[in-house]
């Protein structure tokens, strides 16, 4: 049971790049949006609020996810450029 809880939905570390599909990417995006909406609804329930802040709070997890993915793509690209010449 604990293996299931702590395993990634994207697969093992060796096959992560090969196993990322559009469905798993969209599942991650949907999860981010759902968690953001949950935080926004809790914030709306507990305090007085402005609409723009609630929208920002709802979309913040998705924005953070996209920034992390973009930075990882850049880092991996730079590492491949650095070590690709030594492999050939």
C-alpha positions, 0 to 999 in steps of 0.5 A: 500500500505504501508503495502505491502512495509514494509512487509517481503517476508518471512512472519510475525515474528511468522512464519518466521522460518516455512515459509522459503522455498528454493524458497524464500531463492533463491529469496533473494540470487538472489536479493543480486547478482543483487544489487551487480552487479548493484553496480559493473556496476556503479563503472565500469562506473564511474572509472577506475577499476581492474577486481578482485575488480569489482568481489568482489564488485559484490559478497559482498552483497551475502557474507554479507547475508550468514554471517548474516544468519550463525550468526543468526543460531548460536545465535538461536541455543544457545538460544534454548540450553539455554532455552530448559531445562527450558521448559521440 
